[in-house]
Amino acid sequence: MITFYPGPSKVYPQVEQYLSDAYQSGILSVNHRSEPFMVMLKETIEVMKSKLDIPEAYEIYFCSSATECWEIIAQSLIATKSLHLHNGAFGEKWLEYTQKIKPKSKGFSFDKNSLPIISDIISDQEDEVICLTHNETSNGTALPFSFFTELREQTSQVIAVDATSSIAGVEFPWEAADVWYASVQKCFGLPAGLSVLIASPRAIKLAEKIGDRDFYNSFLFVRDNFLKYQTPYTPNALGIYLAGRVMRQVEPIASISKQTKKRAAEWYEFLAENGYSILIDEQEVRSDTVIAVSGSKDQVANLKKSAKENGILLGNGYGAWKETTFRIANFPAITQNEIDQLKNFLKSEANRLA
Ligand SMILES: *Cc1c(COP(=O)(O)O)cnc(C)c1O
């Protein structure tokens, strides 16, 4: 079965060998405060920073999921309230989770075919953290690169970005925001159970000012451990090992990003040419990594069923678009050959129905 599911998604085929190497190497049985583990963690962080072109002054911590990152940010980086811009299910969930911990946090919804207005975002200087979802996996929208750089020019507030379904798939202006995070079962092409939290000096300073150390995953406690190449709790050593191996294997992000964007442009062109309707009309806010295609409930159900019979797994719709869209992951681990197979299938379905 070829999978285009946008998470968990296709893992790099090399992972099979890396799993066996991990076992053979003995790393899975060592204590996480021992030298071999610390060396492995350090090397993984270094190769990830280098391949993703993350600024030297930014720090990387591994946690368990993007959802955990929501919790860490709410506990440790927001003293009283944050502002959440959202146009879909994941942005909304982030707001809801945060409000359970910091009830004064507020949301601002914007249309899925438009960008949020920067003057609205920065109007309340009391918002300690501006929370943005780079890639809204539920509806296939994304904020363009230029949006982050423009926002950064106009505010010195801490900006946190959920880039769960785009980090390792496209390039980012890292310095235009302070916290970036992703879980690895999307663009990293890795099995689930690990997330990457990237923090700027400004984010670290804010965490220090707030001083939260009340939880096992408090930002400062996590950071203290990572500065020693350790972790607060017994970590997912296999996940970290696999992340290091895959990062060593992949091309630098500039080259991956170029390929992702080229493939995305080809996808959008192909879909339009073959009579498929793309959920998002406005080209500027279409995602490069998750493509949402809309149709009637019956059309979508039949297409997914027929795809499955042809050995292809399409992504279900999500949230409000659960039954009236299907999603196509455009993640780096998917090969051109697999994309061509899906295109052939979609073309023949379009001809059959025409
Ligand atoms: C998948 C996803 C999440 C949740 O990731 P988990 O690893 O399940 O916690 C959060 N935000 C976005 C944008 C996602 O795509």
PDBQT file of the ligand as one rigid body, heavy atoms in Angstrom, charges set to zero:
ROOT
HETATM    1  C1  LIG A 401      -0.459  16.408  13.562  1.00  0.00    +0.000 C 
HETATM    2  C2  LIG A 401      -0.541  17.784  14.083  1.00  0.00    +0.000 A 
HETATM    3  C3  LIG A 401      -0.546  18.050  15.473  1.00  0.00    +0.000 A 
HETATM    4  C4  LIG A 401      -0.575  16.959  16.511  1.00  0.00    +0.000 C 
HETATM    5  O1  LIG A 401       0.603  16.192  16.485  1.00  0.00    +0.000 OA
HETATM    6  P1  LIG A 401       0.810  15.044  17.598  1.00  0.00    +0.000 P 
HETATM    7  O2  LIG A 401       2.153  14.504  17.285  1.00  0.00    +0.000 OA
HETATM    8  O3  LIG A 401      -0.294  14.060  17.388  1.00  0.00    +0.000 OA
HETATM    9  O4  LIG A 401       0.711  15.683  18.924  1.00  0.00    +0.000 OA
HETATM   10  C5  LIG A 401      -0.554  19.367  15.875  1.00  0.00    +0.000 A 
HETATM   11  N1  LIG A 401      -0.573  20.382  14.987  1.00  0.00    +0.000 NA
HETATM   12  C6  LIG A 401      -0.573  20.169  13.653  1.00  0.00    +0.000 A 
HETATM   13  C7  LIG A 401      -0.572  21.329  12.727  1.00  0.00    +0.000 C 
HETATM   14  C8  LIG A 401      -0.548  18.858  13.165  1.00  0.00    +0.000 A 
HETATM   15  O5  LIG A 401      -0.527  18.640  11.839  1.00  0.00    +0.000 OA
ENDROOT
TORSDOF 0
